[in-house]
Amino acid sequence: MLEIGSGTGINFSFYKDVSVTAIEPNPFLRKTSYERAAAAKTPIHVMEGNAEQLPFSEQSFDTVIGTLVLCTIPNPVEAIREISRVCKPTGTILLFEHVRHENSLLGKLQDFLTPIWKRACDGCHLNRDTIHLLKQEDIEIIEINKHVGNIFITVEARKKQM
Ligand SMILES: C[S@@+](CC[C@H](N)C(=O)[O-])C[C@H]1O[C@@H](n2cnc3c(N)ncnc32)[C@H](O)[C@@H]1O
C-alpha cells in the first residue's frame, strides 16, 4: 500500500497486516513520520518523494491512499496521473479531502480566501475542485461521500477499466 504525503504519519496507527510505503516531501514532517512508522503495528517504509513524480514502477500497489493532500500538492493533475500509474488495475484509490463547495457563494468565498490561506497553511488550496480533477483523469469513481456541510469528501476510486 502507498500513502502519499503522509505528513506526520497520523494515519499510521490505523494500518494493520499490510506493508506500507509512505512518501513525504517535507523533511520536518517526514521526521515525525519516521518516528510514527517505528511505533506502528505493521511495516511502514517512509521515503522522501513528490506525488507528481512517484519513484515506483507502473502497477506497484494494491491500494493508494491520500488524506488532505491533493489540496496541497502543487500539481494535483500530475499527482492523480501518477497515483493511477502506480496503482494496479484491480487496486483501490482512497482519498479524504476538503474541496471547493458546490454552492457558488461558498465556493467564491473559498476562492477569495485561498491566496491568504495558501500562505498561512503551507500551500493548501481551500478551493480545489478535486472531484472534477479526478473525473478528468483516468480514474473511475466508485463512491463519494460528503461530510461536514459537503466541504470534506471521502472517495473510493480505481483506474478506469479499458
Ligand atoms: C495538510 S497536510 C496532510 C498530511 C497528512 N496526509 C494528514 O492527513 O495529516 C498536506 C501534506 O501534503 C504534503 N505535500 C505537499 N506537496 C506534496 C507533493 N508534491 N507530493 C506529496 N505530498 C505533498 C505536505 O508536505 C503535507 O504533508
PDBQT file of the ligand as one rigid body, heavy atoms in Angstrom, charges set to zero:
ROOT
HETATM    1  C1  LIG A 201      -2.408  19.030   5.213  1.00  0.00    +0.000 C 
HETATM    2  S1  LIG A 201      -1.001  18.040   5.157  1.00  0.00    +0.000 S 
HETATM    3  C2  LIG A 201      -1.718  16.409   5.376  1.00  0.00    +0.000 C 
HETATM    4  C3  LIG A 201      -0.754  15.413   5.935  1.00  0.00    +0.000 C 
HETATM    5  C4  LIG A 201      -1.331  14.017   6.185  1.00  0.00    +0.000 C 
HETATM    6  N1  LIG A 201      -1.701  13.372   4.973  1.00  0.00    +0.000 N 
HETATM    7  C5  LIG A 201      -2.508  14.107   7.136  1.00  0.00    +0.000 C 
HETATM    8  O1  LIG A 201      -3.606  13.707   6.776  1.00  0.00    +0.000 OA
HETATM    9  O2  LIG A 201      -2.298  14.587   8.257  1.00  0.00    +0.000 OA
HETATM   10  C6  LIG A 201      -0.529  18.077   3.439  1.00  0.00    +0.000 C 
HETATM   11  C7  LIG A 201       0.650  17.193   3.146  1.00  0.00    +0.000 C 
HETATM   12  O3  LIG A 201       0.929  17.190   1.737  1.00  0.00    +0.000 OA
HETATM   13  C8  LIG A 201       2.323  17.143   1.602  1.00  0.00    +0.000 C 
HETATM   14  N2  LIG A 201       2.717  17.537   0.245  1.00  0.00    +0.000 N 
HETATM   15  C9  LIG A 201       2.914  18.791  -0.234  1.00  0.00    +0.000 A 
HETATM   16  N3  LIG A 201       3.322  18.739  -1.504  1.00  0.00    +0.000 NA
HETATM   17  C10 LIG A 201       3.379  17.429  -1.847  1.00  0.00    +0.000 A 
HETATM   18  C11 LIG A 201       3.746  16.729  -3.022  1.00  0.00    +0.000 A 
HETATM   19  N4  LIG A 201       4.133  17.377  -4.116  1.00  0.00    +0.000 N 
HETATM   20  N5  LIG A 201       3.726  15.381  -3.009  1.00  0.00    +0.000 NA
HETATM   21  C12 LIG A 201       3.321  14.715  -1.893  1.00  0.00    +0.000 A 
HETATM   22  N6  LIG A 201       2.963  15.323  -0.748  1.00  0.00    +0.000 NA
HETATM   23  C13 LIG A 201       2.992  16.656  -0.725  1.00  0.00    +0.000 A 
HETATM   24  C14 LIG A 201       2.793  18.094   2.677  1.00  0.00    +0.000 C 
HETATM   25  O4  LIG A 201       4.172  18.011   2.919  1.00  0.00    +0.000 OA
HETATM   26  C15 LIG A 201       1.921  17.647   3.834  1.00  0.00    +0.000 C 
HETATM   27  O5  LIG A 201       2.473  16.561   4.497  1.00  0.00    +0.000 OA
ENDROOT
TORSDOF 0
